[in-house]
Amino acid sequence: MWWKWVGKGMQDTANIYGIMAKDKKARDQAALSAGILSNNAYAADYESYQAIERGMVNLNNFKTQFHLLQGEARTSGGASGVSVGEGSSMDVLMSNVSEASRQEELIRYDANIAAYQKNQEAFNYRYRAAMVAASAPTGFETAMKVYGYIGKSLANSGGGGGGGGGGGMASSISGMFGG
């Protein structure tokens, strides 16, 4: 009858390795997914940086265009004999400066909003990566599954011969040796 115990032991060993392999696969998959999410977070961080840089380029382009247009207005006003330093021509130039200032603020605001959105996206990727990594079974959890399986197996293994008593794997072992 000892061969039944050996067969059961081999089956139990295969089941234990199956539990360990399944958990290792889950940990590997979680690590891969967390890595991909982390890479996406780095990409979103870079896109945030690019949004600010694009905003600065747009702002510089706007300032350059504004100064060129402002210079053309002064030149054309001066060529037509209008006094540039006073009166309605000065009011127009001051109004242009005021409007340009508002446009500059809008360009900065748009760049900051775009950067903020990318920062939020990066945060969300990092959060999801942490959640995926935390959901993977730990080595302790795997050990508890294995020990739980062993405990059930010991409790459920019946049979044995001799040794008088309660059955289970312990009596099977003692029965193997005639005890």
Backbone bond lengths (Angstrom), bond angles and torsions (degrees), N, CA, C in turn:
res aa  C-N    CA-C-N  psi(-1)  N-CA   C-N-CA  omega(-1)  CA-C   N-CA-C  phi
1 M - - - 1.437 - - 1.519 112.80 -
2 W 1.282 117.10 -11.02 1.451 120.40 -178.48 1.522 111.80 -63.16
3 W 1.343 116.54 -26.92 1.469 119.66 -179.25 1.527 111.71 -64.63
4 K 1.340 116.96 -28.98 1.461 118.74 176.06 1.529 110.39 -64.64
5 W 1.321 115.30 -40.24 1.450 119.71 179.64 1.528 110.88 -65.86
6 V 1.336 116.43 -40.84 1.465 120.48 178.33 1.524 110.17 -64.04
7 G 1.324 116.99 -44.21 1.467 120.72 177.83 1.513 111.59 -60.80
8 K 1.332 115.16 -42.94 1.474 119.46 178.33 1.526 110.09 -63.79
9 G 1.304 117.58 -40.03 1.474 121.56 178.94 1.521 111.65 -63.28
10 M 1.342 115.48 -40.05 1.470 118.92 178.79 1.529 110.49 -66.85
11 Q 1.336 115.91 -40.92 1.459 120.05 178.02 1.537 110.19 -64.08
12 D 1.329 116.15 -43.25 1.460 119.84 178.22 1.526 111.29 -61.80
13 T 1.326 116.57 -41.31 1.462 120.58 179.12 1.526 110.48 -62.53
14 A 1.303 116.90 -42.72 1.466 120.59 178.15 1.522 110.68 -63.58
15 N 1.325 117.24 -40.94 1.465 120.54 178.71 1.523 111.51 -65.55
16 I 1.325 116.53 -39.68 1.474 120.52 178.40 1.522 109.77 -64.08
17 Y 1.318 117.36 -45.29 1.470 119.58 177.27 1.527 111.24 -62.53
18 G 1.338 115.77 -34.21 1.464 119.70 176.41 1.520 111.57 -63.63
19 I 1.332 116.99 -42.98 1.470 120.79 177.54 1.520 109.93 -61.22
20 M 1.319 115.97 -46.29 1.468 120.42 -177.86 1.527 111.21 -64.59
21 A 1.324 116.84 -41.25 1.469 120.51 -179.63 1.528 110.95 -66.92
22 K 1.326 116.39 -40.81 1.466 120.15 179.20 1.528 110.65 -62.33
23 D 1.329 116.71 -44.72 1.461 119.71 179.38 1.527 111.65 -67.83
24 K 1.322 117.02 -37.44 1.470 118.90 177.69 1.522 110.35 -64.29
25 K 1.328 116.68 -40.70 1.458 120.22 178.02 1.528 110.12 -62.26
26 A 1.327 117.28 -41.84 1.469 121.20 178.72 1.527 110.65 -63.98
27 R 1.344 117.45 -41.31 1.471 120.25 177.46 1.522 111.10 -64.94
28 D 1.330 117.08 -42.35 1.470 120.86 179.14 1.521 111.09 -63.40
29 Q 1.332 116.82 -42.47 1.466 120.95 179.40 1.528 110.27 -64.84
30 A 1.328 116.41 -41.65 1.469 119.95 179.00 1.529 110.34 -64.53
31 A 1.322 116.61 -40.92 1.470 119.75 178.93 1.527 110.58 -63.91
32 L 1.323 117.10 -40.33 1.458 120.92 178.36 1.527 110.52 -64.56
33 S 1.318 116.93 -47.65 1.465 120.94 -179.92 1.525 110.77 -62.82
34 A 1.319 117.05 -42.36 1.471 120.48 178.76 1.526 110.09 -63.85
35 G 1.322 117.00 -38.09 1.465 120.26 177.90 1.522 112.03 -64.29
36 I 1.321 116.23 -42.34 1.466 120.31 178.22 1.521 110.17 -63.34
37 L 1.336 116.88 -44.27 1.468 120.52 179.10 1.528 111.01 -64.02
38 S 1.326 117.14 -37.96 1.467 120.14 177.62 1.526 110.98 -65.10
39 N 1.322 116.55 -40.52 1.468 119.48 176.59 1.524 110.79 -62.79
40 N 1.329 116.64 -39.52 1.466 119.81 176.79 1.522 110.81 -63.11
41 A 1.328 116.76 -36.02 1.468 120.62 178.17 1.534 110.27 -65.00
42 Y 1.333 116.37 -42.47 1.471 119.28 177.67 1.528 110.81 -63.03
43 A 1.320 116.41 -39.35 1.469 120.01 178.14 1.526 110.52 -64.12
44 A 1.325 117.28 -41.05 1.469 120.44 178.46 1.528 110.89 -66.30
45 D 1.335 116.90 -36.57 1.475 119.88 175.46 1.524 110.19 -60.66
46 Y 1.323 115.84 -44.00 1.463 119.94 -179.86 1.528 110.73 -65.24
47 E 1.329 116.70 -40.42 1.467 120.05 178.18 1.525 111.05 -64.79
48 S 1.320 117.25 -31.78 1.466 121.21 175.00 1.523 109.74 -63.91
49 Y 1.315 115.47 -46.16 1.468 120.74 177.13 1.532 110.09 -60.10
50 Q 1.325 116.41 -42.87 1.466 120.02 179.49 1.522 111.56 -64.22
51 A 1.327 117.84 -34.95 1.469 120.59 179.18 1.520 110.12 -62.72
52 I 1.312 116.93 -41.59 1.475 120.40 177.89 1.529 109.55 -66.32
53 E 1.321 116.58 -43.49 1.474 119.86 179.51 1.532 111.10 -62.34
54 R 1.346 116.92 -43.61 1.465 119.88 177.45 1.525 110.47 -61.01
55 G 1.327 116.52 -39.65 1.461 120.59 177.75 1.522 111.36 -61.24
56 M 1.304 116.17 -41.09 1.477 119.89 179.49 1.533 110.42 -66.58
57 V 1.323 116.79 -40.07 1.469 120.31 177.35 1.528 109.86 -63.88
58 N 1.332 116.31 -45.65 1.464 119.72 178.77 1.529 111.12 -61.43
59 L 1.311 116.56 -39.57 1.461 121.00 179.40 1.528 110.93 -64.99
60 N 1.308 116.39 -44.97 1.474 119.63 178.74 1.526 111.24 -64.23
61 N 1.332 116.60 -40.34 1.469 119.49 177.52 1.533 111.00 -63.18
62 F 1.328 115.83 -41.65 1.461 119.31 178.93 1.531 110.75 -63.22
63 K 1.328 116.27 -45.54 1.470 119.68 -179.88 1.526 110.79 -60.61
64 T 1.311 116.96 -42.13 1.464 120.72 179.06 1.528 110.43 -62.18
65 Q 1.325 116.72 -47.27 1.466 120.51 179.00 1.528 111.15 -62.06
66 F 1.319 115.93 -41.30 1.464 119.27 -178.93 1.525 111.05 -63.85
67 H 1.309 116.62 -45.36 1.470 119.40 -179.66 1.530 111.40 -63.77
68 L 1.330 116.12 -37.13 1.470 118.94 176.65 1.530 110.72 -64.46
69 L 1.325 117.45 -46.24 1.468 120.94 179.82 1.526 111.15 -65.55
70 Q 1.312 116.64 -39.30 1.463 120.55 178.87 1.532 109.65 -64.56
71 G 1.312 116.41 -40.53 1.476 120.06 177.37 1.518 111.46 -65.05
72 E 1.328 117.24 -41.25 1.470 120.43 178.01 1.530 110.65 -63.38
73 A 1.330 117.22 -38.84 1.472 120.48 179.25 1.524 110.24 -64.17
74 R 1.318 116.49 -42.87 1.479 119.40 178.56 1.528 110.57 -64.93
75 T 1.320 115.16 -43.68 1.459 119.29 -177.96 1.523 111.10 -64.34
76 S 1.308 117.02 -46.70 1.466 119.60 -178.79 1.521 110.85 -67.84
77 G 1.331 117.33 -34.68 1.464 119.73 176.76 1.509 111.08 -67.51
78 G 1.302 115.55 -42.11 1.476 119.25 178.64 1.512 111.85 -66.42
79 A 1.331 117.03 -36.49 1.459 120.87 -179.59 1.525 111.22 -68.26
80 S 1.316 116.38 -28.49 1.460 118.88 -179.54 1.528 112.13 -89.97
81 G 1.354 116.90 2.98 1.447 120.72 175.46 1.508 114.45 90.86
82 V 1.318 118.01 7.92 1.464 121.06 179.22 1.524 108.03 -81.67
83 S 1.312 116.66 136.46 1.459 121.05 176.95 1.531 108.03 -76.16
84 V 1.328 115.92 121.69 1.459 121.00 -172.99 1.522 111.72 -80.20
85 G 1.300 119.43 -25.31 1.456 122.44 -172.47 1.511 115.15 -82.35
86 E 1.317 120.82 -5.04 1.464 120.38 -176.76 1.518 110.95 -153.54
87 G 1.339 115.61 167.34 1.459 121.15 173.61 1.513 113.57 77.98
88 S 1.340 113.97 -156.01 1.464 120.13 -173.35 1.522 112.42 -67.55
89 S 1.320 118.70 -29.29 1.463 119.29 177.64 1.526 110.45 -66.99
90 M 1.335 117.00 -36.35 1.462 120.55 176.49 1.524 110.10 -68.56
91 D 1.330 116.95 -38.21 1.468 120.66 177.42 1.528 111.07 -61.03
92 V 1.330 115.86 -41.39 1.468 120.53 178.80 1.521 110.15 -63.54
93 L 1.336 116.82 -45.65 1.467 119.79 179.51 1.531 111.13 -62.80
94 M 1.326 117.82 -41.68 1.467 121.37 179.16 1.538 110.82 -66.30
95 S 1.321 116.60 -38.07 1.457 120.54 176.67 1.525 110.58 -63.34
96 N 1.328 116.03 -40.22 1.466 120.67 177.29 1.528 110.95 -62.32
97 V 1.327 116.32 -41.24 1.467 120.31 179.80 1.526 109.92 -64.37
98 S 1.319 115.73 -42.68 1.459 120.03 179.50 1.533 111.00 -62.77
99 E 1.317 116.06 -44.80 1.475 119.90 178.79 1.530 111.12 -65.37
100 A 1.323 116.96 -38.16 1.464 120.90 178.23 1.526 110.19 -62.91
101 S 1.328 116.02 -39.57 1.461 119.89 178.61 1.532 110.53 -62.07
102 R 1.317 117.40 -41.82 1.470 121.06 177.43 1.528 110.98 -64.12
103 Q 1.316 116.24 -40.85 1.474 120.24 179.29 1.531 110.33 -64.21
104 E 1.320 117.10 -40.08 1.466 120.27 178.31 1.522 110.71 -61.48
105 E 1.326 116.02 -42.05 1.464 119.83 178.40 1.526 111.14 -64.14
106 L 1.329 117.07 -38.57 1.467 120.14 177.75 1.527 111.57 -64.94
107 I 1.310 116.37 -40.11 1.471 119.94 178.69 1.524 109.41 -63.52
108 R 1.348 117.66 -45.31 1.469 121.04 177.42 1.537 110.93 -61.35
109 Y 1.319 115.27 -43.82 1.466 120.45 -179.21 1.533 110.65 -60.91
110 D 1.320 116.83 -47.11 1.471 120.40 179.26 1.525 111.42 -60.02
111 A 1.326 116.99 -41.20 1.467 120.59 179.16 1.522 110.30 -65.47
112 N 1.316 116.97 -41.70 1.466 119.92 179.48 1.521 111.99 -66.43
113 I 1.322 117.20 -38.16 1.469 120.40 177.58 1.527 110.19 -64.49
114 A 1.320 116.68 -44.86 1.471 120.01 178.83 1.527 110.39 -61.53
115 A 1.333 117.20 -42.09 1.467 120.53 179.06 1.524 110.64 -65.50
116 Y 1.317 116.94 -41.29 1.462 120.72 179.25 1.532 110.66 -61.67
117 Q 1.322 116.60 -43.36 1.464 119.73 179.42 1.523 111.20 -61.14
118 K 1.323 117.06 -40.61 1.461 120.07 178.44 1.526 111.08 -69.37
119 N 1.329 116.98 -35.97 1.467 119.46 175.92 1.522 110.66 -63.43
120 Q 1.321 117.36 -40.40 1.465 121.09 176.92 1.521 110.75 -63.66
121 E 1.312 115.63 -40.89 1.461 120.00 178.07 1.529 110.25 -61.46
122 A 1.329 116.66 -43.21 1.468 120.91 178.51 1.530 110.53 -62.58
123 F 1.328 116.18 -42.73 1.466 120.45 178.15 1.532 110.31 -59.98
124 N 1.318 116.06 -44.76 1.470 119.96 -179.52 1.527 111.56 -62.70
125 Y 1.326 116.70 -40.31 1.470 119.74 177.04 1.526 110.31 -62.77
126 R 1.335 117.23 -44.13 1.467 120.14 -179.75 1.528 111.06 -64.16
127 Y 1.323 116.22 -39.68 1.460 120.35 179.12 1.527 110.43 -63.83
128 R 1.323 116.23 -45.73 1.462 119.93 178.76 1.525 111.14 -63.29
129 A 1.342 116.91 -38.26 1.469 120.39 177.89 1.523 110.22 -62.19
130 A 1.319 116.74 -41.86 1.466 120.25 178.94 1.527 110.69 -65.06
131 M 1.327 116.84 -39.62 1.468 120.16 -179.65 1.530 110.86 -67.65
132 V 1.315 116.80 -40.03 1.477 120.18 178.78 1.520 109.87 -64.90
133 A 1.332 115.98 -44.29 1.464 119.39 -179.88 1.527 110.86 -64.35
134 A 1.329 117.00 -37.87 1.470 120.35 -179.18 1.526 111.98 -71.81
135 S 1.316 117.37 -24.32 1.466 119.66 -178.18 1.527 112.82 -79.43
136 A 1.310 117.25 -14.35 1.469 120.37 -179.47 1.527 109.56 -71.52
137 P 1.320 116.90 143.14 1.468 118.72 179.03 1.529 110.46 -67.00
138 T 1.327 115.28 138.08 1.464 120.18 178.79 1.517 109.58 -85.82
139 G 1.315 116.08 169.00 1.458 120.10 176.04 1.515 111.58 -60.56
140 F 1.336 116.14 -35.67 1.465 120.12 178.34 1.525 110.56 -64.45
141 E 1.335 116.21 -44.34 1.466 119.60 179.26 1.527 111.12 -62.00
142 T 1.326 116.25 -39.81 1.462 119.84 177.65 1.524 110.11 -63.64
143 A 1.323 116.57 -43.28 1.468 120.28 179.45 1.528 110.23 -61.70
144 M 1.321 116.76 -40.17 1.465 119.69 179.55 1.533 110.92 -65.21
145 K 1.333 117.40 -37.73 1.465 120.43 176.47 1.534 110.08 -63.12
146 V 1.352 115.08 -44.19 1.466 119.55 -178.79 1.523 109.89 -64.47
147 Y 1.328 116.49 -47.56 1.468 118.81 -179.77 1.522 111.15 -64.50
148 G 1.316 116.54 -36.38 1.463 119.56 175.99 1.514 111.37 -62.73
149 Y 1.328 115.44 -42.23 1.469 119.60 178.67 1.524 110.15 -63.87
150 I 1.328 115.76 -43.26 1.473 118.89 -179.57 1.525 110.22 -63.04
151 G 1.341 115.48 -42.06 1.464 118.84 178.90 1.513 111.96 -60.63
152 K 1.326 117.44 -44.56 1.465 120.71 178.57 1.523 110.58 -64.07
153 S 1.334 114.68 -40.51 1.457 118.96 -178.36 1.517 110.84 -64.27
154 L 1.322 116.40 -41.28 1.470 119.79 178.84 1.520 110.83 -65.86
155 A 1.315 115.55 -39.84 1.459 119.09 -178.60 1.528 111.33 -69.94
156 N 1.318 116.65 -34.35 1.463 120.42 -174.82 1.518 113.93 -91.36
157 S 1.316 117.31 -13.94 1.462 116.20 -177.63 1.518 108.28 -75.96
158 G 1.237 115.46 122.33 1.458 119.51 -176.61 1.507 110.29 -109.16
159 G 1.256 114.66 -176.01 1.448 119.30 170.09 1.500 112.40 95.53
160 G 1.247 113.65 -149.05 1.447 120.29 -174.94 1.512 108.54 91.72
161 G 1.187 117.55 165.18 1.446 118.55 177.16 1.495 107.51 -134.22
162 G 1.157 119.59 144.66 1.452 121.69 176.22 1.506 110.80 74.63
163 G 1.269 113.40 -172.08 1.438 119.81 176.68 1.503 111.75 74.00
164 G 1.260 118.65 -7.20 1.445 123.97 178.54 1.508 112.27 49.41
165 G 1.144 119.33 134.80 1.431 115.83 170.61 1.487 113.72 130.56
166 G 1.269 110.30 -150.12 1.431 120.25 -158.02 1.487 118.23 -79.02
167 G 1.230 123.33 -4.94 1.460 121.53 -176.77 1.507 110.16 82.39
168 G 1.299 116.93 -164.40 1.453 121.59 -179.12 1.507 111.26 81.04
169 M 1.346 115.17 -179.61 1.457 120.10 -174.80 1.525 110.93 -65.93
170 A 1.327 117.34 -35.46 1.447 119.62 -178.63 1.531 111.40 -61.25
171 S 1.326 116.49 -42.50 1.463 117.70 179.51 1.512 110.32 -72.16
172 S 1.353 117.53 -28.29 1.460 119.42 176.01 1.520 110.71 -63.68
173 I 1.337 114.74 -42.26 1.457 119.21 179.90 1.522 110.41 -64.90
174 S 1.321 115.45 -46.39 1.453 117.04 -179.52 1.530 111.62 -65.69
175 G 1.334 115.60 -31.13 1.455 119.90 178.17 1.517 111.63 -68.24
176 M 1.347 117.28 -28.88 1.451 120.69 179.11 1.523 110.67 -64.03
177 F 1.315 115.52 -32.66 1.450 119.62 -174.88 1.520 112.35 -103.98
178 G 1.302 113.19 12.19 1.461 117.73 175.22 1.515 113.06 73.22
179 G 1.324 117.69 20.07 1.459 119.93 -174.87 1.420 111.25 -95.99
